Amino acid sequence: MPISDNEKLKAYDQLNRFLAKSMETKPTIDQAEDAVKYLFRTYGAESEEELLEKAEPELIDYYKEIKTEIIKIAQ
């Protein structure tokens, strides 16, 4: 089932909240993993696997780069 534009916006909002909060306090690994979920949902995928299977190579590279940075924030 495709992700609606409304769901994409909600995921984007949650991702922004994570990033803003991470500037104040160090997030947990669980919070970072949730942020990664918001990230792939922002791109319209229901799972990371779906994103990696269907997205353009450039988008996949960008996703992986951002995912790595999100995880680094929590470590």
Secondary structure, DSSP 8 states (H G I E B T S, - for coil): ----HHHHHHHHHHHHHHHHHHTTS---HHHHHHHHHHHHHHTT-SSHHHHHHHS-HHHHHHHHHHHHHHHHHH-
